[in-house]
Amino acid sequence: MAATIEHPTSRQESPKGTLIECRDVHKAFGHHAVLAGVDCSIPEGEITVIMGPSGTGKSVLLRHFVGLLTPDRGDVLVDGVSVPRMSEEELLELRRNMGMLFQDGALFSSMNLFDNVAFPLRQHTRKSEREIRDTVMDRLKEVGLAGAEKKMPNELSGGMRKRAGFARALVLEPKILLFDEPDSGLDPVRTALLCELIKEIQRKYQSTAIVISHDTKAVFEVADTVILLHDGRVVDQGTKEGIQRSEKEFTKQFIRGAVEGPLAMD
């Protein structure tokens, strides 16, 4: 059963077990077409990784799920509801059910770690400061940052900033977690640790997680499902086991990092 996000907008039928669905999504910026007819389904309660070469539209697609971008053509459904047709109030409710981790953690530089993580609770709930403190400290402990709550963002390493952003994304206990290249700038060990943390948290909260990544090794450690984008379209999708066995030339080249194949430098 899909995660319950209440909206008055009428629901549409999606494939069974699907939480997010893209139907022929097109998006261009000026004369540059970024998404050229994306069709894909994100299953509920799993970790889906969206992969593909740089500039192929992964982050742009992710922003459609939150309603930060609207398709020029096609539709994006979350829990059977069309995101482009949502009212402002419906979009706010949708976003309260989503937690997003940006590449650099996107922390407020003027706030310490505690206040950064507490920010969504103070903005979107009526919890007392005591309740907020309990929640924030629990989330910081979950991501391995217990005792660091008074530090400022410029005192944190890159990996710590990402974990702090993760804690902030968790404080409202969202049903959907979005990760925009969380492994960017991290060494292989910290990438592996962060992926393990994503998997652990997703299982604990039974949430639906969507991860954008270039790191094929880390991806196949954490993913349940993989969507592969190229030239603004989905060229392959399925379970990670299915993708690893795929006979499609582009898929084989991309996941193996091979020089020979349809993907060239240009």
Buried (B, 14 or more C-beta within 10 A) or exposed (E): EBBEBEBEEEEEEBEEEBBBBBBEBBBBEEEEBBBBBBEBBBBBBBBBBBBBBEEBBBBBBBBBBBBEBEBEEBBBBBBBBBBBBBEEEBBEBBBBBBBBBBBBBBBEEEBBBBBBBBBBBEEEBEBEEEEBBEBBBEBBEBBBBEEBBEBBBEEBEBBBBBBBBBBBBBBBEBBBBBBBBBBBBBEEEBBBBBBEBBBEBBEEBEBBBBBBBBBBEBBBBBBBBBBBBBBBBBBBBBBBEEBBEBEEBBBBBBBEEEEEEEBEEE
